[in-house]
Amino acid sequence: MAQKEGAFYSYIAGGLGRAGGVSGSFIALAAYNAIQIGLYGLFGAVVGDFMTTKFGVEQPWWVWALSGLLVVGILGILQVDLNATVLAVLLLLECLAVVVFDVVSFGNPAGGSISFAGLDPGNLFAAGLGAVLALGIACFTGFESGAIYSEEVRDPRRTVARATYIAVAFTGGFYALSAWALTVATGPENAQTASIEAGPGVVFGTLAEHAGTTISDVAYLLFVTSVLAALLSFHNGVARYLFALGRERVLPAYLSRTGVRTGAPAAGSLTQSVLALGVVVAFVLADRHPVVDLFTWLSGVSAVGVVLLMTLTSAAVVGFFRRRPEVEVNTWQRLVAPVLATVLLFAVLVVLVVNFDALLAPGSPRYLAWLLPGVTLVAGSAGLAWGLILRANRPAVYAAVGRGVVEPTSTQEETPLTLSR
């Protein structure tokens, strides 16, 4: 499949038909906006805590959240090279801080010896599995974002694929090692209690105790910048999805407008910032907690959306090669791997939705357990309906879905499969 702006959107359109692609794009927008906006709650809370603890400056969490939104909004309309540089520097420093924590933890294990109990797979299948899956999947949200930048690199086929494989492998290994380090530092039996009581402080408390307060403070600042980097990254991803949909006229054409000097998707960037502002203000007016509610709820919504997207994309691979029998790939690539991925991802999706209530704080309204995961279903249904409307009323636009065409024409070949018939 060709790699385009829109990533999952283009893949689904290429394998399951253009109406399916539009449905996927709406799911993607819901999922990526959810995680991006939810992170403003986390950002506001951690910055507020740091400023109060270290400098005695007390402000509501939303003051810091809106400050972060302003910074992200400005960077979002600047050129991609600047954004890439900012993200690369922050990522390097954040990884270094986590490495320091890992070294300190393994060098000072609870009980005097390193325990491997934290790596026991049997501990995974316990109460709260839905929360574990949701937040774990949310940590990987955006792993495919390299495809979104495919039109901005010289060799997208090689560069994007390599970057994606490396990102998934490194992230998975690094997360696993660091999670194990946390259980070593607290003791496996105490990890959950310590995390509930101290939150992120369990990491910085360990650093302060064994490496000094200076190291702990630097690590905390890097934690703040890591959240800011994630905000910027997801913001850019959403902006480029909006750009792709605007360019293909699936959404209003103004979304395809770019900066005159930078070439960045300025209209999409501004649109995402306005949407984020509206949601954050709504949570403030409703007096909801920035982490327990804003961050956790929207992270769960994002996780459901991303797993659904991956499931549809895996199924789309089967459809893509079914329509192109002349493409020379082996049976594993053509059929076995994508079918296996589709089945397993669908199973994860079911477990995640059924156990979604594990994400909700005690006393939360019960309807949230189906309302929140239902957001992506509503988005997908709306996208499918809109795709069918485009097919009936705007065939030239419909014919260009998933192709990155600026000015679609009615003479383009229609190659539907399941959802576009």
Buried (B, 14 or more C-beta within 10 A) or exposed (E): BEBBBBBBBBBBBBBBBBBBBBBBBBBBBBBBBBBBBBBBBBBBBBBBBBBEEEEEEEEEBBBBBBBBBEBBBEBBBBBBEEBEEBBEEBBEBBBEBBBBBBEBBBEBBBEEEBBEBBEEEEEEEEEEBBBBBBBEBBBBBBBBBBBBBBEEBEEBEEBBBEBBEEBEEEEEEBBEBBBBBBBBBBBBEBBEEBBEEBBBBBBBBBBBEBBEEEBBBBBBBBBBBBBBBBBBBBBBBBBBBBBBBBBBBBBEBEBBBBBEEBEBBBBBBBBBBEBBBEBBEEBBEEEBBBBBBBBBBBBBBBBBBBBBBBBBBBBBBBBBBEBBEEEEEEEEEBBEBBBEBBEEBBEBBEBBBEBBBBBBEEEBEEEBBEBBBBBBBEBBBBBBBBBBEBBEEBBBBBBBBBBBBEEBEEEBEEEBBBBBE
